[in-house]
Structures are given as structure tokens and as C-alpha cells.
């Protein structure tokens, strides 16, 4: 589950505003399991077992830990 929050703040006139945003990926820090082994004749994996997890979607090669980011943007 991913979560994002944003806020737009006017600065003085209507011409300037500040946008603040915070995002969290894998908010509850749950593991994303890979598919189970489906090859009955394989020696390297037992049929039906799950032996690894997948990435976060941000960096698919990385572990599936919680990732947080914040940003600020000035519009004029």
C-alpha cells in the first residue's frame, strides 16, 4: 500500500504558491512475496514453496523496505 499527501500554500499574491508533498511506498512495511515454484521436476526448488521477495516498484532490484520521500515546489 502506498500513500501520498500534498498541500498547496499561497504566498502573498495569487501569483506565487508553494506545493509541499510527502509520499510513502510500502507504508505498512509488509513483504511482497515472489511467485511459488511451479516446476515439479526441478531439483533446485521445492514445488509450491516461496523462497524470495520482490522489489518495491521504485527500484525493483532492491529489497522491499518502506521508502519515504518529501518534495517542495515553488510555482510562479
Backbone as JSON, one array per atom type, in Angstrom:
{
  "sequence": "XXXXXXXXXXXXXXXXXXXXXXXXXXXXXXXXXXXXXXXXXXXXXXXXXXXXXXXXXXXXXXXXXXXXXXXXXXXX",
  "N": [[0.85, -1.17, 0.0], [0.59, 2.17, -0.87], [1.05, 5.67, -0.05], [0.2, 9.1, -0.29], [0.51, 12.56, 0.45], [-0.43, 15.93, 0.05], [-0.02, 19.53, -0.02], [-1.01, 22.76, -0.88], [0.19, 26.0, -0.63], [-0.6, 29.35, -0.6], [1.47, 32.16, -1.38], [1.57, 35.24, -0.37], [0.58, 36.93, -2.94], [-1.73, 35.9, -5.57], [-0.13, 34.98, -7.51], [2.17, 33.56, -6.68], [2.87, 30.39, -5.24], [3.43, 27.7, -2.93], [4.05, 24.3, -3.17], [3.84, 21.47, -1.22], [4.77, 18.11, -0.67], [4.44, 14.76, 0.43], [5.41, 11.39, 0.23], [4.89, 7.9, 0.71], [6.02, 4.68, 0.25], [5.12, 1.29, 0.35], [3.83, 1.4, 2.92], [3.02, -0.01, 5.3], [5.11, -1.71, 5.62], [5.13, -4.39, 4.72], [6.14, -7.58, 3.45], [6.63, -8.26, -0.05], [5.87, -11.0, -1.63], [7.43, -13.3, -3.91], [6.43, -15.31, -6.79], [5.37, -18.73, -6.26], [7.37, -21.75, -6.6], [6.82, -23.55, -9.53], [7.61, -25.73, -10.96], [7.56, -29.09, -11.06], [9.5, -31.01, -11.48], [11.93, -29.84, -10.86], [15.12, -29.65, -9.28], [16.31, -27.68, -7.82], [14.41, -26.13, -6.48], [11.68, -26.56, -4.2], [8.49, -27.79, -5.03], [5.83, -25.5, -5.01], [6.81, -23.87, -2.97], [7.71, -20.66, -1.6], [10.44, -18.68, -1.94], [11.6, -16.16, -1.97], [11.5, -12.52, -2.02], [9.98, -9.69, -3.73], [10.92, -6.55, -5.35], [10.31, -3.0, -4.56], [8.97, -1.57, -6.53], [9.82, 0.97, -7.0], [12.6, 0.74, -7.12], [13.16, -2.06, -8.51], [15.09, -4.03, -8.14], [15.9, -3.76, -5.57], [15.53, -4.45, -2.01], [12.31, -4.93, -0.39], [11.67, -2.67, 1.42], [10.23, -0.07, 3.51], [9.79, 3.07, 1.93], [10.36, 6.5, 2.02], [9.63, 9.83, 0.9], [10.02, 13.35, 0.43], [8.93, 16.48, -0.95], [9.24, 19.82, -2.28], [7.85, 22.5, -4.08], [8.04, 25.49, -5.86], [5.76, 27.53, -7.35], [5.38, 29.98, -9.84]],
  "CA": [[0.0, 0.0, 0.0], [1.32, 3.43, -0.98], [0.31, 6.8, 0.49], [0.75, 10.4, -0.65], [-0.18, 13.72, 0.98], [0.06, 17.17, -0.53], [-0.59, 20.78, 0.45], [-0.67, 23.94, -1.66], [0.17, 27.16, 0.25], [-0.39, 30.61, -1.32], [2.49, 33.05, -0.81], [1.29, 36.65, -0.64], [-0.38, 37.17, -4.01], [-2.19, 34.7, -6.27], [0.89, 34.6, -8.49], [3.14, 32.64, -6.09], [2.4, 29.4, -4.27], [4.36, 26.63, -2.57], [3.45, 22.98, -3.09], [4.57, 20.52, -0.4], [4.26, 16.76, -0.88], [5.12, 13.64, 1.09], [4.99, 10.09, -0.29], [5.4, 6.71, 1.4], [5.82, 3.45, -0.51], [5.09, 0.14, 1.26], [3.58, 2.1, 4.18], [2.94, -0.92, 6.44], [6.35, -2.47, 5.62], [4.83, -5.8, 4.5], [6.94, -8.15, 2.36], [5.96, -8.6, -1.31], [6.42, -12.31, -1.95], [7.53, -13.73, -5.3], [5.57, -16.44, -7.12], [5.92, -20.0, -5.79], [7.99, -22.64, -7.59], [5.77, -24.32, -10.21], [8.22, -26.83, -11.7], [7.55, -30.28, -10.21], [10.7, -31.81, -11.72], [13.13, -29.08, -10.53], [15.89, -30.08, -8.12], [16.77, -26.5, -7.07], [13.35, -25.58, -5.63], [10.6, -27.47, -3.87], [7.25, -27.38, -5.68], [4.88, -24.78, -4.17], [7.44, -23.03, -1.94], [8.09, -19.29, -1.92], [11.75, -18.54, -1.32], [12.18, -14.83, -2.09], [10.57, -11.38, -2.1], [10.19, -8.8, -4.88], [11.29, -5.18, -5.02], [9.26, -2.07, -4.15], [8.36, -0.88, -7.64], [10.66, 2.14, -7.25], [13.82, 0.09, -7.58], [12.74, -3.46, -8.43], [16.19, -4.91, -7.71], [16.16, -3.54, -4.15], [14.64, -5.1, -1.06], [11.01, -4.27, -0.3], [11.53, -1.92, 2.66], [9.46, 1.17, 3.43], [10.53, 4.17, 1.3], [9.72, 7.79, 2.23], [10.24, 10.95, 0.19], [9.31, 14.62, 0.55], [9.32, 17.43, -2.0], [8.7, 21.17, -2.24], [7.91, 23.14, -5.39], [7.58, 26.89, -5.89], [5.13, 27.9, -8.62], [5.25, 31.43, -10.04]],
  "C": [[0.89, 1.24, 0.0], [0.44, 4.57, -0.5], [1.0, 8.09, 0.06], [-0.12, 11.51, -0.08], [0.43, 14.97, 0.38], [-0.67, 18.38, 0.01], [-0.09, 21.91, -0.43], [-0.86, 25.17, -0.78], [0.38, 28.42, -0.58], [0.61, 31.49, -0.59], [2.2, 34.48, -1.24], [0.2, 36.84, -1.69], [-0.81, 35.84, -4.63], [-1.13, 34.17, -7.23], [1.86, 33.55, -7.96], [2.43, 31.65, -5.18], [3.44, 28.31, -4.1], [3.57, 25.33, -2.47], [4.37, 22.06, -2.29], [3.94, 19.14, -0.58], [5.12, 15.75, -0.13], [4.55, 12.33, 0.57], [5.64, 8.98, 0.53], [5.04, 5.5, 0.56], [6.01, 2.28, 0.43], [4.92, 0.65, 2.69], [3.63, 1.16, 5.38], [4.14, -1.86, 6.53], [6.11, -3.99, 5.53], [5.71, -6.33, 3.38], [6.07, -8.43, 1.13], [6.58, -9.89, -1.82], [6.44, -12.57, -3.45], [6.55, -14.89, -5.54], [6.19, -17.74, -6.61], [6.53, -20.8, -6.95], [6.91, -23.53, -8.21], [6.31, -25.5, -11.0], [8.35, -28.05, -10.78], [8.85, -31.06, -10.33], [12.0, -31.1, -11.32], [13.8, -29.6, -9.25], [16.24, -28.88, -7.23], [15.68, -25.89, -6.19], [12.28, -26.64, -5.38], [9.3, -26.93, -4.43], [6.32, -26.71, -4.66], [5.49, -23.91, -3.1], [7.77, -21.65, -2.48], [9.39, -19.01, -1.2], [12.35, -17.14, -1.41], [11.08, -13.78, -2.1], [10.93, -10.54, -3.32], [10.56, -7.41, -4.39], [10.08, -4.3, -4.76], [8.49, -1.48, -5.32], [9.11, 0.4, -7.98], [11.98, 1.66, -7.82], [13.57, -1.4, -7.45], [13.85, -4.4, -7.99], [16.44, -4.8, -6.21], [15.2, -4.35, -3.28], [13.36, -4.29, -0.9], [10.8, -3.6, 1.05], [10.65, -0.7, 2.42], [10.35, 2.27, 2.85], [9.72, 5.45, 1.49], [10.43, 8.86, 1.41], [9.38, 12.19, 0.42], [9.8, 15.54, -0.57], [8.64, 18.78, -1.76], [8.88, 21.79, -3.61], [7.33, 24.53, -5.29], [7.03, 27.18, -7.27], [4.99, 29.42, -8.69], [4.88, 31.72, -11.47]]
}
